[in-house]
């Protein structure tokens, strides 16, 4: 597959993306940018939410996970489904009742301005770094496939793609993101299904033969109940999935901004339940594709790559594969990557404008629009800088960096919301930022101590440890007084 075919696929997708963006953003204002005027149909939001959590890292990494971990990831995804029910029936009524533009506004109402800004800053840092790491992986892949062979430096690759993402999200905000994520979901599912079809065909399987081959391969093992010390143990994965999705979806402005664009809480709940259950089957398709990729390498005498992340791309680019498979790989990759980066840029702009600058309270509509656009520019530049810095210093796989980062930064956010909803006590708000910083620091040293003293590796439990330490710190800061109204 030549670089020009890859470039033509990217250009074609962006033409379609800008067309959808232009149609969706017509007549947009500040409310459209922040919450879509709360007029988005729930079933459209559900389709958008189906693909929203899937980034370019997911598209590249999940099929390759089967090499070492089989289908164990589905154990965590089962936890995701339970977590989506918790979000739908615990968090959504709370957010709609308070008519929140940014979900971190709850923290100000419950604890005060200091806690509000603490939650917003933790989200800002997590989303900026997490989105940059995810998009960095895609930029590196595209550099190898198209920009490098064409002699384009990596920095130009980053600047050009960030500029395109900035342009299509500038006016419409979340209103645009919902419709472009709907396009993304369609492209992702179509890409994976068609890749499964063409690879199975290349292996000589009909549908029944494919099912039998996948089920009979060792890489398709899903449940792991035998060793509690391993990271693939069912209950560790399942429980981690429940809390991880509550923290990284229910308490993430990026993903919740879509759900808050529904007309009311009931429609938002329908969107979350449908998208949460459907996501299980979409992830299963990625893993089935992964097993087929392994079977293809065996059948064609190909050696598995040292990094499992490279498996999908390696097979897609194989000379024996129809060129359509390579095009579908690129299409799915850029659909996942660019939409994820666009929605992150929108949520960062919303949170910084509303939570940190408080411009929606201080400025009129015209001034707010100018501030929002200036912040949008700043967020785009910031994301580009972080991507390039990560390119200069990176020496580890990105998926590990993303999840480790989430465990440290979303833990305090989870602890803040959990304590606020479970306790009626007021706290000394000025010291809350200290607690939010201390919890990840203590967690880091506990993680190191457990590894050195007992050989125990903290995985996704790190998120829960962070949250519990935050809640303990908040409990120590209680004043003995009850808040005026239980939230």
C-alpha positions as CSV (number, residue, x, y, z in Angstrom):
1,X,0.0,0.0,0.0
2,X,1.6,3.2,-1.2
3,X,1.7,6.5,0.9
4,X,-0.4,8.1,-1.8
5,X,-3.3,5.7,-1.2
6,X,-3.0,6.3,2.6
7,X,-3.0,10.1,2.0
8,X,-6.0,9.8,-0.4
9,X,-7.9,7.9,2.3
10,X,-7.1,10.5,4.9
11,X,-8.2,13.4,2.6
12,X,-11.4,11.6,1.6
13,X,-12.3,11.0,5.3
14,X,-11.6,14.7,6.2
15,X,-13.8,15.9,3.3
16,X,-16.6,13.8,4.7
17,X,-15.8,14.9,8.2
18,X,-15.9,18.6,7.3
19,X,-19.2,18.2,5.4
20,X,-20.8,16.6,8.5
21,X,-19.3,19.3,10.7
22,X,-20.5,22.1,8.5
23,X,-24.1,20.7,8.4
24,X,-24.1,20.1,12.2
25,X,-22.7,23.5,13.2
26,X,-25.0,25.7,11.2
27,X,-26.7,28.2,13.5
28,X,-24.5,27.3,16.4
29,X,-24.0,29.5,19.5
30,X,-22.3,29.2,22.9
31,X,-25.0,26.8,24.1
32,X,-24.6,24.6,21.0
33,X,-20.9,24.4,21.7
34,X,-21.2,23.5,25.4
35,X,-24.3,21.2,25.5
36,X,-25.8,21.1,22.0
37,X,-28.8,23.1,23.2
38,X,-29.9,19.9,24.9
39,X,-31.7,18.9,21.7
40,X,-29.7,15.8,20.6
41,X,-31.9,12.7,19.9
42,X,-30.9,10.0,22.4
43,X,-30.4,7.3,19.8
44,X,-27.9,9.5,17.9
45,X,-26.1,10.2,21.1
46,X,-26.1,6.4,21.8
47,X,-24.4,5.7,18.4
48,X,-21.9,8.5,19.1
49,X,-21.2,7.1,22.6
50,X,-20.6,3.7,21.1
51,X,-17.5,4.9,19.3
52,X,-16.6,7.7,21.7
53,X,-14.4,5.7,24.1
54,X,-12.5,4.0,21.2
55,X,-9.4,5.9,20.4
56,X,-6.6,5.2,17.9
57,X,-4.8,3.4,20.6
58,X,-7.8,1.1,21.1
59,X,-8.0,0.4,17.4
60,X,-4.3,-0.5,17.2
61,X,-3.9,-2.2,20.6
62,X,-7.0,-4.3,21.3
63,X,-6.6,-6.8,18.4
64,X,-3.0,-7.4,19.4
65,X,-3.9,-8.0,23.1
66,X,-5.1,-11.5,22.2
67,X,-1.5,-12.6,21.8
68,X,-0.7,-12.4,25.5
69,X,-4.1,-12.0,27.2
70,X,-6.6,-13.7,25.0
71,X,-10.1,-12.3,25.3
72,X,-9.6,-11.4,29.0
73,X,-10.3,-7.7,28.2
74,X,-14.0,-8.7,27.8
75,X,-14.0,-9.4,31.5
76,X,-13.3,-5.7,32.1
77,X,-15.9,-4.7,29.5
78,X,-18.5,-6.7,31.4
79,X,-17.6,-4.4,34.3
80,X,-18.0,-1.4,31.9
81,X,-21.7,-2.5,31.3
82,X,-22.4,-2.5,35.0
83,X,-20.7,0.8,35.4
84,X,-22.8,2.4,32.6
85,X,-25.9,1.4,34.7
86,X,-24.5,3.2,37.7
87,X,-23.7,6.3,35.6
88,X,-27.2,6.3,34.1
89,X,-29.1,5.9,37.4
90,X,-26.9,7.6,39.9
91,X,-24.9,10.4,38.1
92,X,-27.2,11.4,35.3
93,X,-30.2,12.4,37.5
94,X,-27.7,14.4,39.6
95,X,-26.3,16.3,36.7
96,X,-29.6,17.1,35.0
97,X,-31.2,18.1,38.3
98,X,-28.5,20.8,38.7
99,X,-28.6,21.8,35.0
100,X,-24.8,21.6,34.8
101,X,-22.9,22.7,31.8
102,X,-19.7,21.2,33.2
103,X,-20.1,18.2,35.5
104,X,-17.4,19.7,37.8
105,X,-19.8,22.4,38.7
106,X,-21.3,19.9,41.2
107,X,-18.1,20.1,43.2
108,X,-18.5,23.8,43.7
109,X,-22.1,23.4,44.8
110,X,-21.2,20.6,47.2
111,X,-17.8,21.7,48.5
112,X,-17.0,25.2,47.3
113,X,-14.8,27.0,44.7
114,X,-11.5,25.4,45.8
115,X,-12.7,21.9,45.3
116,X,-14.4,22.8,42.0
117,X,-11.2,24.1,40.6
118,X,-9.3,21.1,42.0
119,X,-11.5,18.7,40.1
120,X,-11.4,20.8,36.9
121,X,-7.6,21.0,37.0
122,X,-7.3,17.2,37.5
123,X,-9.5,16.7,34.5
124,X,-7.6,19.2,32.5
125,X,-4.2,17.6,33.2
126,X,-5.6,14.0,32.6
127,X,-7.4,14.8,29.4
128,X,-4.7,16.9,27.9
129,X,-2.0,14.3,28.6
130,X,-4.2,11.3,27.9
131,X,-5.6,12.7,24.6
132,X,-2.1,13.7,23.5
133,X,-0.6,10.2,24.2
134,X,-3.5,8.6,22.3
135,X,-3.1,10.9,19.3
136,X,0.7,10.6,19.4
137,X,0.4,6.8,18.7
138,X,-1.6,7.6,15.6
139,X,0.7,10.4,14.4
140,X,3.6,8.0,14.7
141,X,1.8,5.3,12.7
142,X,0.8,7.8,10.0
143,X,4.4,9.1,9.9
144,X,5.6,5.6,9.1
145,X,3.0,4.9,6.5
146,X,2.7,8.2,4.7
147,X,4.4,11.3,5.9
148,X,7.9,9.8,6.4
149,X,8.1,8.2,2.9
150,X,6.9,11.6,1.5
151,X,9.7,13.4,3.4
152,X,7.3,15.3,5.7
153,X,8.8,16.0,9.2
154,X,6.9,14.7,12.2
155,X,6.3,18.2,13.5
156,X,4.5,19.2,10.3
157,X,2.4,16.0,10.6
158,X,1.3,17.1,14.1
159,X,0.7,20.7,13.2
160,X,-1.4,19.8,10.2
161,X,-3.6,17.3,11.9
162,X,-4.2,19.4,15.0
163,X,-5.1,22.3,12.7
164,X,-7.7,20.2,10.9
165,X,-9.2,19.0,14.2
166,X,-9.3,22.6,15.5
167,X,-11.1,23.8,12.4
168,X,-13.9,21.3,12.4
169,X,-14.7,21.7,16.1
170,X,-14.2,25.5,16.4
171,X,-17.8,26.5,15.8
172,X,-20.1,23.6,16.6
173,X,-18.4,22.2,19.7
174,X,-20.3,19.2,21.2
175,X,-23.1,19.6,18.7
176,X,-20.6,18.8,16.0
177,X,-18.8,16.2,18.1
178,X,-22.0,14.1,18.5
179,X,-22.5,13.9,14.7
180,X,-18.9,13.3,13.8
181,X,-18.7,10.6,16.5
182,X,-21.8,9.0,14.9
183,X,-19.8,9.0,11.6
184,X,-16.8,7.6,13.6
185,X,-18.9,4.7,15.1
186,X,-20.2,3.7,11.6
187,X,-16.6,3.8,10.1
188,X,-15.2,1.8,13.0
189,X,-17.8,-1.0,13.0
190,X,-17.7,-1.2,9.2
191,X,-13.9,-1.3,9.1
192,X,-13.7,-4.1,11.7
193,X,-16.5,-6.2,10.2
194,X,-15.1,-5.9,6.7
195,X,-11.6,-6.7,7.9
196,X,-12.9,-9.8,9.6
197,X,-14.7,-10.8,6.4
198,X,-11.6,-10.3,4.1
199,X,-9.1,-12.0,6.5
200,X,-11.5,-15.0,7.0
201,X,-11.9,-15.2,3.3
202,X,-8.2,-15.1,2.8
203,X,-7.9,-18.0,5.2
204,X,-10.5,-20.0,3.3
205,X,-13.2,-19.8,6.1
206,X,-16.9,-19.5,5.6
207,X,-18.8,-18.1,8.6
208,X,-19.2,-21.4,10.4
209,X,-15.5,-22.3,9.8
210,X,-14.4,-18.9,11.1
211,X,-16.4,-19.3,14.3
212,X,-15.0,-22.8,14.8
213,X,-11.4,-21.6,14.1
214,X,-11.6,-18.6,16.5
215,X,-13.3,-20.6,19.3
216,X,-10.7,-23.4,19.0
217,X,-7.7,-21.1,19.2
218,X,-6.0,-20.5,22.5
219,X,-6.0,-16.8,22.0
220,X,-9.9,-16.7,22.3
221,X,-10.0,-17.7,26.0
222,X,-12.2,-15.2,27.8
223,X,-12.6,-16.2,31.5
224,X,-9.7,-16.4,33.9
225,X,-10.6,-17.7,37.4
226,X,-7.5,-19.8,38.2
227,X,-4.9,-17.3,39.6
228,X,-5.9,-14.3,41.7
229,X,-2.4,-12.9,41.5
230,X,-2.5,-12.4,37.7
231,X,-3.8,-9.2,36.1
232,X,-6.2,-11.3,34.0
233,X,-8.0,-12.7,37.0
234,X,-11.8,-12.3,36.4
235,X,-12.8,-10.4,39.6
236,X,-9.8,-8.0,39.4
237,X,-10.8,-7.2,35.8
238,X,-14.5,-7.1,36.4
239,X,-14.4,-4.8,39.4
240,X,-11.8,-2.6,37.9
241,X,-14.0,-2.3,34.8
242,X,-17.0,-1.1,36.9
243,X,-15.0,1.7,38.7
244,X,-12.8,2.6,35.7
245,X,-15.8,3.4,33.5
246,X,-17.5,5.3,36.3
247,X,-14.4,7.4,36.7
248,X,-13.3,7.8,33.0
249,X,-16.8,8.1,31.5
250,X,-19.2,9.2,34.2
251,X,-16.8,11.7,35.7
252,X,-15.1,12.8,32.5
253,X,-16.4,16.0,30.9
254,X,-15.4,14.8,27.5
255,X,-17.7,11.8,27.4
256,X,-20.5,13.2,29.7
257,X,-20.8,16.3,27.5
258,X,-22.5,14.2,24.9
259,X,-24.9,12.6,27.3
260,X,-25.8,16.0,28.8
261,X,-26.8,17.1,25.3
262,X,-29.9,14.8,25.4
263,X,-33.3,16.5,26.0
264,X,-33.7,15.1,29.5
265,X,-32.4,12.6,32.1
266,X,-34.5,9.7,30.9
267,X,-33.3,10.1,27.3
268,X,-29.8,10.3,28.5
269,X,-30.2,7.1,30.5
270,X,-31.5,5.3,27.5
271,X,-28.5,6.5,25.5
272,X,-26.0,5.2,28.1
273,X,-27.6,1.8,28.6
274,X,-27.9,1.1,24.9
275,X,-24.3,2.3,24.1
276,X,-22.9,0.5,27.2
277,X,-24.4,-2.9,26.2
278,X,-23.6,-2.5,22.5
279,X,-20.0,-1.6,23.3
280,X,-19.4,-5.1,24.6
281,X,-20.2,-6.6,21.2
282,X,-18.0,-4.0,19.4
283,X,-15.0,-4.8,21.6
284,X,-15.7,-8.5,21.0
285,X,-15.4,-7.8,17.2
286,X,-12.0,-6.3,17.8
287,X,-10.8,-9.4,19.7
288,X,-12.2,-11.8,17.1
289,X,-10.3,-9.8,14.5
290,X,-7.2,-10.2,16.7
291,X,-7.5,-14.0,16.8
292,X,-8.0,-14.0,13.0
293,X,-4.8,-11.9,12.6
294,X,-2.9,-14.5,14.7
295,X,-4.3,-17.3,12.6
296,X,-3.3,-15.4,9.4
297,X,0.3,-15.1,10.6
298,X,0.5,-18.8,11.4
299,X,-1.0,-19.8,8.0
300,X,1.4,-17.6,6.1
301,X,4.6,-18.3,8.1
302,X,4.8,-14.8,9.4
303,X,6.6,-14.1,12.7
304,X,4.5,-12.2,15.3
305,X,5.8,-8.7,15.9
306,X,7.8,-7.9,19.1
307,X,5.1,-5.3,20.0
308,X,1.6,-6.7,19.8
309,X,0.4,-3.2,18.8
310,X,2.0,-3.7,15.4
311,X,0.0,-6.9,14.6
312,X,-3.0,-5.3,12.9
313,X,-1.0,-2.9,10.8
314,X,1.5,-5.6,9.8
315,X,-1.2,-8.0,8.4
316,X,-3.2,-5.1,6.8
317,X,0.0,-4.1,4.9
318,X,0.9,-7.7,3.8
319,X,1.3,-8.1,0.1
320,X,-1.1,-11.1,0.1
321,X,-3.9,-9.0,1.5
322,X,-6.4,-7.2,-0.8
323,X,-5.6,-3.5,-0.8
324,X,-9.1,-2.8,0.6
325,X,-7.9,-4.2,4.0
326,X,-5.2,-1.7,4.2
327,X,-7.6,1.1,3.3
328,X,-10.1,-0.1,5.9
329,X,-7.3,-0.2,8.5
330,X,-6.4,3.4,7.8
331,X,-10.0,4.5,7.7
332,X,-10.8,2.9,11.1
333,X,-7.6,4.3,12.6
334,X,-8.1,7.9,11.5
335,X,-11.8,7.8,12.3
336,X,-11.0,6.7,15.9
337,X,-8.1,9.0,16.3
338,X,-9.3,12.3,14.9
339,X,-12.8,12.1,16.4
340,X,-11.3,11.3,19.8
341,X,-8.9,14.2,19.6
342,X,-11.7,16.5,18.5
343,X,-14.0,15.6,21.3
344,X,-11.1,16.0,23.8
345,X,-10.4,19.5,22.4
346,X,-14.0,20.5,22.8
347,X,-14.3,19.2,26.4
348,X,-11.0,20.9,27.4
349,X,-12.3,24.2,26.0
350,X,-15.6,23.8,27.8
351,X,-14.0,22.9,31.2
352,X,-11.3,25.6,31.0
353,X,-13.8,28.3,30.0
354,X,-16.5,27.3,32.4
355,X,-14.7,25.8,35.4
356,X,-11.4,27.6,35.6
357,X,-12.0,31.0,33.9
358,X,-15.7,31.1,34.9
359,X,-16.3,33.1,31.7
360,X,-19.9,32.0,31.5
361,X,-20.7,33.9,34.7
362,X,-18.5,36.9,34.1
363,X,-19.1,37.7,30.4
364,X,-21.9,38.4,28.0
365,X,-22.7,36.2,25.1
366,X,-20.4,38.0,22.6
367,X,-17.5,38.2,25.0
368,X,-18.0,34.6,26.0
369,X,-17.8,33.5,22.4
370,X,-14.5,35.4,21.9
371,X,-13.1,33.8,25.1
372,X,-14.2,30.4,24.1
373,X,-12.5,30.6,20.7
374,X,-9.3,31.9,22.2
375,X,-9.3,29.1,24.7
376,X,-10.0,26.6,21.8
377,X,-6.9,27.9,20.0
378,X,-4.8,27.6,23.2
379,X,-6.0,24.1,23.8
380,X,-5.1,23.1,20.3
381,X,-1.6,24.5,20.6
382,X,-1.1,22.9,24.0
383,X,-2.1,19.5,22.7
384,X,0.3,19.8,19.7
385,X,3.1,20.7,22.1
386,X,2.4,17.8,24.4
387,X,2.3,15.4,21.5
388,X,5.7,16.6,20.2
389,X,7.3,16.4,23.7
390,X,6.0,12.9,24.1
391,X,7.5,12.0,20.8
392,X,10.9,13.3,22.0
393,X,10.9,11.4,25.3
394,X,8.7,8.3,24.8
395,X,10.3,5.0,25.5
396,X,7.2,2.9,26.6
397,X,4.0,1.7,25.1
398,X,1.2,4.3,25.0
399,X,-1.6,2.1,26.3
400,X,0.2,1.5,29.6
401,X,0.9,5.2,29.9
402,X,-2.8,6.0,29.3
403,X,-4.2,3.6,31.9
404,X,-1.5,4.5,34.5
405,X,-2.2,8.2,34.0
406,X,-5.9,7.6,34.4
407,X,-5.4,5.7,37.7
408,X,-3.5,8.6,39.2
409,X,-5.6,11.5,37.9
410,X,-9.1,10.1,37.9
411,X,-8.7,8.6,41.4
412,X,-9.1,12.0,43.2
413,X,-12.0,13.0,41.0
414,X,-13.7,9.6,41.8
415,X,-13.0,10.2,45.5
416,X,-14.4,13.8,45.4
417,X,-17.7,12.8,43.8
418,X,-18.1,9.6,45.9
419,X,-17.6,11.5,49.2
420,X,-19.8,14.3,48.1
421,X,-22.7,12.0,47.3
422,X,-22.2,9.7,50.3
423,X,-21.6,12.2,53.1
424,X,-23.7,15.2,54.3
425,X,-20.7,16.8,56.1
426,X,-19.1,20.1,55.1
427,X,-15.3,20.1,54.6
428,X,-12.6,22.7,54.9
429,X,-12.5,23.6,51.2
430,X,-9.2,25.4,51.2
431,X,-7.3,22.2,52.1
432,X,-9.1,19.9,49.5
433,X,-6.4,20.6,46.8
434,X,-3.8,19.4,49.2
435,X,-5.7,16.1,49.7
436,X,-6.1,15.7,45.9
437,X,-2.4,16.1,45.4
438,X,-1.4,14.0,48.4
439,X,-3.5,11.0,47.4
440,X,-1.7,10.2,44.1
441,X,1.7,10.8,45.8
442,X,0.9,8.4,48.6
443,X,-0.5,5.9,46.1
444,X,2.8,6.0,44.1
445,X,4.9,5.1,47.2
446,X,2.4,2.4,48.2
447,X,2.7,0.9,44.7
448,X,6.5,0.9,44.9
449,X,6.4,-0.6,48.4
450,X,4.1,-3.4,47.5
451,X,6.2,-4.3,44.5
452,X,9.5,-4.4,46.4
453,X,8.2,-6.0,49.6
454,X,5.7,-8.6,48.3
455,X,6.2,-8.7,44.6
456,X,2.6,-7.5,44.2
457,X,1.9,-5.3,41.2
458,X,-0.9,-2.8,41.6
459,X,-2.9,-2.7,38.4
460,X,-6.2,-1.0,38.1
461,X,-6.6,-1.2,41.9
462,X,-4.4,1.9,41.8
463,X,-7.5,3.9,40.8
464,X,-9.5,2.7,43.8
465,X,-6.6,3.3,46.2
466,X,-6.4,6.9,45.0
467,X,-10.1,7.3,45.5
468,X,-10.1,5.8,49.0
469,X,-7.2,8.0,50.1
470,X,-9.0,11.1,48.7
471,X,-12.1,10.2,50.6
472,X,-10.1,9.5,53.8
473,X,-8.5,12.9,53.5
474,X,-11.9,14.6,52.9
475,X,-13.2,12.8,56.0
476,X,-10.4,14.3,58.0
477,X,-11.3,17.8,56.8
478,X,-14.9,17.6,57.9
479,X,-16.1,20.5,60.0
480,X,-18.8,18.7,61.9
481,X,-21.5,20.8,60.2
482,X,-23.9,19.4,57.6
483,X,-24.3,21.0,54.2
484,X,-27.5,22.9,53.8
485,X,-28.9,20.3,51.4
486,X,-27.8,16.8,50.7
487,X,-26.7,16.6,47.0
